[in-house]
Amino acid sequence: MSRHLFLILLTATVACAEDIEPRSFFPVALDQEFPDAENTFHEVMDLILENYYTTEITEEALFYSAIAGMLRHVSPPENKLLGKLWKPADYDKVRNSLKGVQVSTGVKSTFSQQDGSLTVTGILPGSPAEGVLLPYDRILRINDEPLKGKLVSDIDSMMNGEVDTEVKLTIVRDVQVFDVVIKLKEFKTANLSVAVLPNEIGFVEIHKITAGITDELKNELDALQAKNVKKLILDLRDNTGGVFMESLRLAELFLANKSVLLRLQQRQASTKLGEAGEEEVKRYVSSNETPYDFEIVLLVNKNTASSCEIIAAALRDHKAATIVGAGTYGKSVIEKTYTLDNNYRCKFITGAMYTPRGVAWQSKGVLPDFSAPQDGSTYKAVAKLTPNQRLSKDVPLITAYKLLK
């Protein structure tokens, strides 16, 4: 067994911490009295059902909107849609995304409202469109329906569906016009890319923190070490996060045994339904006896969020990486998803996160050691280039490279 293989068997340990005062990041309590709340709720509901101007309003709709309102109330002011209520079919897409798989055609495209066409900008590896469509193909119709006047959300629905759904596309390629039929299937999304830059500097891009990404990264890091790579650029730009525990495992790859990875404010589990548990702060601690010893520069931007901010904060606090780019998104809370009796899913905040040193990054983000701002459109453009091409155009990457060179 190699010195790093044991790492996949380790999990972050949890212990109580008492150096953080539990608090709310934003107000959720009422600043006024509201007597007889439950009866008043039903009173208002009855008044609406009896007096609303159209009979289309239903009790079901009011209950649904009331739940949605509760979820908005317990979400941050800057992201009122963080709390969610999902239909079973919609949640399947979310779950697949966290697993690193999706069911789709695998086509990346831009939509022209003017002529009602999609231009293919890329094909996801392993997707049903691979080997069928090419970049710059134009899609004029989906299932024989013209696209002009459609909303992007409508087109997205037409291009996706259940496994084995057939999607007919009318394609223009050069001077040819032809139809293709693509059968949807589940395929793995590539969320990790690795290259070696000049001067034996490793370049690793992580696009989403999905289940199993740490094991994939570990294999790639072992391969880089075998090539005598000792310096690493870890790119988390535009990575909005993903699986909470996976981010801890990923940070643990680089942090030695007993290093605090994260502090988390939560409620203790209650033994009775509907009864609130006491607030407590836990700390997650590395169990890794043999962390990697790369010299690391971490790239972040304003879209680096949530689970990725856990990694950035942990590596920064332990001086295991130098951070380059722009301040991160600023999401220092975690949510939990519950399955309801009607098979809908409900998600809301259940924890507040703090860095190993006990600092929250809610709203303000994790700040870089070296500022290298870059607008979103520029990043998306340079991200399509090869790693070596980017060394002359991608300012944050150039900055990271020069720090390691």
C-alpha positions in Angstrom: 0.0 0.0 0.0 1.5 3.4 -1.0 1.9 6.1 1.6 -1.1 8.0 0.2 -3.5 5.2 -0.5 -4.4 4.9 3.1 -5.8 8.4 2.9 -9.0 7.2 1.1 -9.9 5.2 4.2 -9.7 8.2 6.6 -12.5 10.6 7.5 -12.4 13.9 9.2 -13.0 13.4 13.0 -15.4 15.6 14.9 -14.8 17.1 18.3 -16.5 19.9 20.3 -15.0 23.4 20.2 -15.9 26.2 22.6 -14.0 29.2 21.2 -16.8 30.4 18.9 -19.9 32.1 20.1 -22.9 30.6 18.1 -24.7 33.4 16.3 -26.9 34.0 13.3 -25.4 35.6 10.1 -28.6 37.4 9.3 -31.9 38.1 11.2 -34.5 35.4 11.2 -36.5 36.4 14.4 -39.4 38.8 14.2 -38.7 42.3 15.5 -42.4 42.7 16.6 -45.0 40.7 18.4 -47.4 38.6 16.3 -50.1 37.2 18.7 -52.1 34.0 17.9 -49.8 33.3 14.9 -51.2 29.9 13.9 -54.9 30.9 14.0 -54.0 34.2 12.2 -52.3 32.2 9.4 -55.4 30.1 8.8 -57.6 33.2 9.1 -55.7 34.9 6.3 -55.8 31.8 4.2 -59.5 31.5 4.5 -60.0 35.1 3.7 -58.0 34.7 0.5 -59.9 31.5 -0.5 -63.2 33.3 0.0 -62.5 36.7 -1.4 -59.7 36.5 -4.0 -60.9 37.8 -7.3 -60.6 34.5 -9.2 -61.6 31.0 -8.3 -58.3 29.7 -9.7 -56.6 30.2 -6.3 -56.6 26.9 -4.3 -55.7 25.8 -0.8 -52.9 23.7 -2.3 -51.4 26.7 -4.0 -51.5 28.7 -0.8 -49.8 25.9 1.2 -47.1 25.6 -1.4 -46.4 29.3 -1.5 -46.4 29.5 2.3 -43.7 26.8 2.5 -41.7 28.7 -0.2 -42.1 31.8 1.9 -40.7 30.0 5.0 -37.7 28.8 3.0 -37.0 32.3 1.7 -37.3 33.7 5.3 -34.5 31.4 6.6 -32.2 32.1 3.6 -29.6 34.8 3.3 -30.8 38.2 2.1 -28.4 38.1 -0.8 -29.7 34.6 -1.9 -33.4 34.2 -1.0 -33.7 31.1 -3.2 -31.1 29.1 -1.2 -33.9 27.3 0.5 -35.7 25.1 -2.0 -38.6 22.8 -2.5 -38.1 20.3 -5.3 -40.4 18.0 -7.2 -39.1 14.4 -7.3 -38.1 14.6 -10.9 -36.3 17.9 -10.5 -34.4 16.7 -7.5 -33.1 13.7 -9.5 -31.1 16.2 -11.6 -29.6 17.8 -8.5 -28.7 14.4 -7.1 -27.1 13.3 -10.4 -25.1 16.6 -10.5 -23.6 15.9 -7.0 -22.8 12.3 -8.1 -20.9 13.7 -11.1 -23.3 12.3 -13.6 -26.1 13.8 -15.8 -28.8 12.7 -18.3 -28.7 14.9 -21.3 -27.6 15.2 -24.9 -24.3 16.6 -23.7 -24.4 19.6 -26.1 -23.0 23.0 -25.0 -24.4 25.8 -27.1 -25.3 29.5 -27.4 -28.8 30.6 -28.5 -29.6 33.3 -31.1 -33.0 34.9 -30.5 -32.7 36.7 -33.8 -32.7 33.7 -36.1 -33.9 31.1 -33.6 -30.9 28.7 -33.8 -28.4 27.1 -31.4 -24.7 27.1 -32.2 -22.8 24.2 -30.7 -19.8 25.4 -28.7 -18.8 22.1 -27.2 -19.6 18.4 -26.7 -19.3 16.8 -23.2 -17.0 13.8 -23.3 -18.9 10.5 -23.0 -22.2 12.1 -23.8 -24.6 10.8 -26.5 -23.8 13.8 -28.7 -20.1 12.8 -28.8 -19.2 11.7 -32.3 -22.5 12.9 -33.7 -22.3 16.7 -33.4 -19.4 19.1 -34.0 -18.5 22.5 -32.7 -20.1 25.3 -34.8 -23.0 23.0 -36.0 -26.2 25.0 -35.9 -29.4 23.4 -34.6 -32.5 24.8 -36.3 -35.2 22.5 -34.9 -35.7 20.2 -32.0 -38.2 17.4 -32.5 -39.3 19.3 -35.7 -40.2 22.4 -33.7 -38.7 25.7 -34.8 -36.8 27.5 -32.0 -37.6 31.1 -32.8 -39.6 32.7 -30.1 -38.6 30.0 -27.5 -37.2 30.8 -24.1 -33.8 29.3 -23.1 -35.6 27.3 -20.4 -38.0 25.9 -23.0 -35.0 24.8 -25.2 -33.3 23.3 -22.2 -36.4 21.2 -21.5 -36.6 20.0 -25.1 -32.9 18.9 -25.0 -33.2 17.0 -21.8 -35.4 14.3 -20.3 -35.4 10.7 -19.0 -32.9 8.0 -20.0 -33.6 6.6 -23.5 -35.6 9.6 -24.5 -35.0 10.3 -28.2 -34.3 13.9 -29.3 -34.4 14.7 -33.0 -32.2 17.7 -34.1 -32.2 19.4 -37.5 -28.6 20.4 -38.1 -26.8 22.8 -40.5 -23.2 22.0 -41.1 -21.4 24.0 -43.8 -23.9 23.7 -46.7 -25.5 20.5 -45.5 -28.9 20.3 -43.7 -29.7 17.0 -42.1 -31.5 15.4 -39.1 -29.9 13.3 -36.3 -31.6 11.5 -33.5 -29.8 11.4 -30.1 -30.9 9.0 -27.4 -30.4 10.4 -23.9 -28.2 8.4 -21.5 -26.6 8.8 -18.1 -22.9 9.7 -18.4 -20.1 10.8 -16.1 -19.3 14.5 -16.1 -15.6 15.4 -16.3 -15.0 17.6 -13.3 -11.3 17.3 -13.1 -8.6 18.2 -15.7 -4.8 18.0 -15.2 -1.8 19.2 -17.2 1.9 19.8 -16.7 3.1 23.3 -17.5 6.7 24.3 -18.4 9.1 24.0 -15.5 7.3 20.9 -14.2 4.5 22.8 -12.6 1.2 20.9 -12.2 -2.0 22.5 -13.3 -5.2 21.0 -11.8 -8.7 22.4 -12.5 -11.6 21.2 -10.4 -15.0 22.2 -11.9 -17.3 20.8 -9.2 -16.9 19.1 -5.9 -18.7 15.8 -6.7 -18.8 12.5 -4.8 -15.5 10.7 -5.4 -13.6 13.7 -6.7 -11.0 13.3 -3.9 -10.1 9.8 -5.0 -9.8 11.0 -8.6 -7.6 13.9 -7.5 -5.4 11.6 -5.4 -4.7 9.4 -8.4 -3.8 12.4 -10.5 -1.5 13.8 -7.8 0.3 10.4 -7.5 0.9 10.5 -11.3 2.2 14.1 -11.0 4.6 13.1 -8.3 5.8 10.2 -10.4 6.8 12.8 -13.0 8.8 14.7 -10.4 6.2 17.6 -10.2 6.7 19.4 -6.9 4.7 22.6 -7.5 1.0 22.8 -8.1 -1.6 25.3 -9.3 -5.0 24.2 -8.1 -7.8 26.1 -10.0 -11.2 26.5 -8.2 -12.4 29.4 -10.3 -16.1 29.3 -11.2 -16.5 26.2 -9.0 -19.7 26.8 -7.0 -19.1 23.9 -4.6 -20.8 20.6 -4.2 -20.6 17.8 -1.6 -19.7 19.0 1.9 -17.8 16.0 3.2 -16.0 15.6 -0.1 -14.5 19.1 0.3 -13.2 18.2 3.7 -11.6 15.0 2.3 -10.0 17.1 -0.4 -8.5 19.6 2.0 -7.3 16.7 4.1 -5.1 15.6 1.3 -2.8 18.5 2.0 -3.2 19.0 5.7 -1.4 16.9 8.4 -3.0 14.9 11.2 -4.8 17.0 13.9 -5.0 20.1 11.6 -8.4 21.7 12.0 -10.2 21.7 8.7 -13.4 23.5 9.6 -15.5 24.7 12.5 -19.2 24.2 12.1 -22.1 25.7 14.1 -25.2 23.4 14.2 -28.0 22.3 16.5 -27.6 19.1 18.5 -30.0 16.3 17.3 -33.3 16.3 19.2 -34.9 13.1 20.5 -38.4 14.5 19.8 -39.9 15.6 16.5 -40.3 19.4 16.3 -38.3 19.9 19.5 -35.2 22.1 19.0 -31.7 20.9 20.1 -29.1 23.1 21.7 -26.6 25.0 19.6 -23.1 23.7 19.4 -19.8 24.2 17.5 -18.0 21.2 16.2 -14.6 21.1 14.5 -13.5 18.7 11.8 -9.9 17.6 12.1 -7.6 15.9 9.6 -6.6 12.3 10.2 -3.9 12.3 7.4 -0.5 11.1 8.6 1.2 11.7 5.2 -0.2 14.8 3.4 1.1 15.8 0.0 3.8 18.4 0.2 3.4 20.3 -3.1 4.1 24.0 -3.1 0.6 25.2 -3.9 -1.0 28.3 -5.5 -4.8 28.2 -5.3 -6.8 30.2 -7.9 -10.2 31.6 -6.9 -12.7 34.1 -8.1 -16.1 35.6 -7.2 -17.8 32.4 -8.3 -15.7 30.1 -6.1 -18.3 29.2 -3.4 -19.4 27.1 -0.6 -17.5 23.8 -0.4 -14.6 25.3 -2.4 -14.4 28.1 0.1 -13.9 25.4 2.8 -10.8 24.2 0.9 -9.5 27.7 0.3 -10.0 28.8 3.9 -8.4 25.6 5.3 -5.3 25.8 3.1 -4.9 29.5 3.7 -5.2 29.3 7.5 -2.6 26.5 7.7 -0.3 28.3 5.1 -0.5 25.3 2.9 -1.3 27.4 -0.2 -1.0 30.9 -1.5 -4.3 32.2 -2.8 -4.4 34.2 -6.1 -7.4 35.8 -7.8 -10.4 37.7 -6.4 -12.4 37.4 -3.3 -14.7 34.3 -3.3 -18.5 34.3 -3.3 -19.1 34.4 0.5 -21.3 31.4 1.3 -20.4 30.3 4.8 -23.5 28.2 5.4 -24.4 24.6 4.6 -27.9 23.1 3.9 -29.4 19.7 4.4 -32.1 18.2 2.1 -35.0 16.3 3.6 -37.4 13.9 1.9 -41.0 14.8 2.7 -43.9 12.5 3.0 -45.2 13.4 -0.5 -41.7 12.6 -2.0 -40.9 16.3 -2.6 -37.5 17.4 -1.3 -37.0 20.4 1.0 -33.6 22.1 1.5 -32.6 24.8 4.0 -29.7 26.0 6.1 -28.6 23.7 9.0 -25.1 25.0 9.7 -22.8 28.0 9.7 -19.1 27.5 8.8 -16.0 29.1 10.2 -12.4 28.8 9.1 -9.9 26.8 11.2 -9.1 30.0 13.0 -12.8 30.7 13.8 -13.6 33.3 11.2 -16.8 33.3 9.1 -16.7 34.2 5.4 -20.4 34.8 4.9 -21.0 37.6 2.4 -17.4 38.8 2.5 -15.7 35.7 1.0 -12.2 34.3 1.3 -9.7 37.0 0.2 -6.7 36.3 -1.9 -3.1 36.8 -0.9 -2.4 38.3 -4.3 -5.2 40.1 -6.2 -5.5 39.2 -9.8 -9.0 40.3 -10.9 -10.6 39.0 -14.1 -14.1 39.6 -15.5 -16.3 36.6 -16.0 -16.4 36.8 -19.8 -12.6 36.9 -20.1 -12.3 33.8 -17.8 -14.8 31.9 -19.9 -12.9 32.8 -23.1 -9.5 31.8 -21.8 -10.8 28.6 -20.2 -11.5 27.3 -23.7 -7.7 27.5 -24.6 -5.1 24.9 -23.9 -3.1 25.3 -20.7 0.0 26.5 -22.5 -2.0 29.0 -24.5 -3.5 30.4 -21.4 0.0 31.2 -20.0 0.0 34.3 -22.2 -3.6 35.4 -21.7 -5.0 34.2 -18.4 -3.7 36.8 -15.9 -4.5 34.9 -12.6 -2.9 31.8 -14.0 0.1 33.8 -15.2 0.4 35.3 -11.7 0.3 31.8 -10.1 2.8 30.5 -12.5 5.3 33.3 -11.9 5.0 32.8 -8.1 6.0 29.1 -8.5 8.5 29.4 -11.4 
